[in-house]
Amino acid sequence: MAWTIKGKVKVIQQLTPVEDKKWDTFVAELGKGKAPIDAAKAIGDVKYTKLKGAANQFELRLSGGRRATFVVDEGAKQISQVQVGGHT
């Protein structure tokens, strides 16, 4: 079963083509049924990290200055409250 993105993706800063390709690859891997951690591994070194003090909130590095953050719901196979382009 494929993972889905619930709600709109909030773009904090416009992504560069390289950052955009990483994000698109991550989303495509979710669509193939990979869990977010495995989708992140498919991109390469993106430093997939659970954020401290936040239940089930994670981030992945799109570049030195931009991140994607989201909440993971394993049971529903969804990510939500997605923000891309900022830096946490």
C-alpha positions in Angstrom: 0.0 0.0 0.0 1.3 3.4 -1.0 2.0 6.2 1.6 0.1 9.4 1.0 0.6 13.1 1.9 -2.4 14.4 3.8 -3.2 18.1 3.2 -1.2 20.7 1.4 2.5 21.0 1.2 3.6 24.4 2.6 6.5 25.8 0.7 8.6 28.1 2.9 11.2 28.9 0.3 11.4 28.0 -3.4 13.5 24.9 -3.9 16.5 24.7 -6.2 16.3 22.1 -9.0 18.5 19.7 -7.0 16.4 20.2 -3.8 13.2 19.8 -5.8 14.5 16.5 -7.4 15.3 15.1 -3.9 11.8 16.0 -2.7 10.2 14.5 -5.8 12.2 11.3 -5.4 11.1 11.1 -1.7 7.4 11.5 -2.7 7.8 9.0 -5.5 9.3 6.4 -3.1 6.4 7.0 -0.7 4.1 6.3 -3.6 5.8 2.9 -4.2 4.9 1.9 -0.6 8.2 2.7 1.1 8.1 4.0 4.7 9.4 7.6 5.0 12.7 6.4 6.5 13.3 4.0 3.6 12.1 6.7 1.0 14.7 9.0 2.6 17.5 6.4 2.2 16.6 6.1 -1.5 17.7 9.7 -1.9 21.0 9.3 -0.2 22.5 11.2 2.7 19.6 13.4 3.7 20.0 13.0 7.5 16.5 11.8 8.2 16.0 12.8 11.9 13.2 12.7 14.5 12.7 16.1 15.9 13.1 16.5 19.7 10.1 17.3 21.7 7.7 16.6 18.8 5.6 13.4 18.6 6.3 11.6 15.3 7.7 14.7 13.6 10.7 14.2 11.3 12.9 16.2 9.0 15.1 15.4 6.0 17.8 17.6 4.6 17.3 18.7 1.0 20.5 20.8 1.1 22.7 22.7 3.5 20.1 25.3 4.1 16.7 23.7 3.3 14.8 20.9 5.0 11.5 19.1 4.7 9.6 18.5 7.9 6.5 16.4 8.4 4.5 14.3 10.9 4.4 10.5 10.3 1.3 8.4 10.9 2.5 4.8 10.6 -1.0 3.3 11.0 -2.6 5.4 8.3 0.6 5.4 6.1 0.4 9.1 5.8 2.6 12.1 6.3 1.0 15.4 7.2 1.8 19.0 8.1 4.5 19.0 5.5 6.7 22.1 5.1 9.6 22.3 2.6 12.3 24.8 2.0 12.8 26.1 5.6 15.4 25.2 8.1 14.5 23.9 11.6 
